[in-house]
Amino acid sequence: MNGQSSLSTPVSNIWTIAKRELGGYFTSPVAYVFIVIFLLLTGLFTFMIGRLLDRGEASLFWFFYWHPWLYLVLVPAIGMGVWAEERRLGTIELLLTMPITTWQAIVGKFLAAWIFLGVALFLTFPVVITVNYLGNPDNGVIFCAYVGSFLLGGGYLAISTMTSAMTRNQVVSFILSVVICLFLILAGFPPVTDLIQNYVPQIIVDIVASFSVVPHFDGFKRGLIDLRDVIFFFSIIVFGLFTTSIIIRNLRAGH
Amino acid sequence: MIQVKNLAKSFGPKRAVDGVTFNVEVGEVLGFLGPNGAGKSTTMRMITGFIPPTEGTVVIGGHDILNNPIEAKKLIGYLPENAPAYADMTVYGFLNFVAELRGLRGEAKKKAVSRVIEMCFLETVVHQSIDTLSKGFRHRTCFAQSIIHDPPVLVLDEPTDGLDPNQKHEVRTLIKRMGEKKAIIFSTHILEEVEAACTRAIIIDRGKIVANGTPEELKRMSELAGTVILRVRDVPAEIVKEKISELPCAKRAAVISQNDGAAACVRVYPRPNIADGELARAVGALATQMQWRVEELHTDEGRLDEVFRSITLPDTVKKESEK
């Protein structure tokens, strides 16, 4: 209209939205607080509880071992506002009446949060330098574990954006997503599986455990990128985002 | 440009909008009136594609909002109720973001952003973050976002809400000016706004259109429309009333005020099918004949607020008395 050329493509729309979200993360002090807490906690778990320096092993196994637990609290903190804040401010009405699809908005927002998490994860590189300085670790294994950790975070994040769309209250969103993510850990956490093994047949334990992120993350930690594990994490992401789209559709329809 | 046909929306058992039909063409400014909760915002949200209708269709410039939402939305600029905007962004960042979503790039984007900044008087706050803005500025920022792509269709939900009288006047003037080249729908509670800016008005009550016409037509629905007000000095009001009631074209007369400060004021109601101005001429002639000292003589055009109340109130009152 009026001679304006429309240069929008799905990718450019997603990128425009992701850019705005990322801008939002990095202009708010919360982002920096988050990154500092993330780095402090990874350090704490790795060096104090994981006792990296006393083990005399040149590996980051114990660094990554705690990631499912660390993300349990930190990832919902990133994801809780993604849609809840749009709903609270009413900007969701603005966003979804733009000439974009709901999917583009969902993917753009998710990608921004995932990239932010990626940046936080990248900033743990001093620990890689440390083990390389102290010993001779297998950097291939470390790389695999980083990939796995990033996928794990993406899975949690998709769950968090889903719970974020359910409410306009960030706290509610946070709690819901912690509960769901906790289930995803506990279902395959050895102390828990060992416990329920006593009561139910092995096959059921295996089925429940197969929903868990822990066994799927294990391979990455040991340096194996198994396609099935990759598919598992992407399934969680697709499930989370798909459910988000249904929630938003129902929200708009007023059900 | 905007074709709304049998539009309906149910929220559970409640029918928020119930069979609304109207068209808006380029060059028209449609005022959307109605009490709170009448379904104005819901209708606008359906027109802009935010919520899907339960029944009916909305077609924007030939594109159905359900079947071809992207093309339809490209033609619309929308100011939602309460003017939402991303609190953490600066005005400039926000407008750039919207311009990009609207498909503007490079030089065109720059131009569009600076054009709306100028049009909406945002120069002084361009680099301020939106959560630090006063309500008026925030409102105008959101208004600026709605016209950034110079859309042929504008949907404005209470565009003057929360503005001071000067800003209200500016926005009204802007709407009226833009209305010459666009199809505009705007909702409001302020009836004088309808007279000031609209070419046509719709009154909606409990989801249904109860009146549709130009502001003049609507005003004529008022029972005061066509009545003549006469104010005279030094004559008792009762005598004036009595004399006037005898006029052939007068149905009845009523005293508005007695001789307070020595002026009597009488309202004369016309008989049906009396031509415009005839009653006033007759009253004037009578006053001359009687040698009354006339201070005021005019035909009442009717008042929108009175029409609005008479259309939308009776049932609400009834409902309350039932409780």
Interface residues (C-beta under 8 A of the other chain):
Chain A: M1 N2 Q4 S5 S6 L7 S8 S12 N13 T16 I17 R20 G23 G24 T27 S28 L89 G90 T91 E93 L94 L96 T97 M98 P99 I100 T101 R252 A253 G254
Chain B: K9 F11 R45 T48 G49 F50 I51 P52 P69 I70 E71 K73 K74 L75 I76 Y78 P80 E81 N82 P84 A85 Y86 A87 D88 M89 G93 F97 V98 E100 L101 R102 G103 L104 R105 A108 C142 Q145 H149 D150 P151 P152
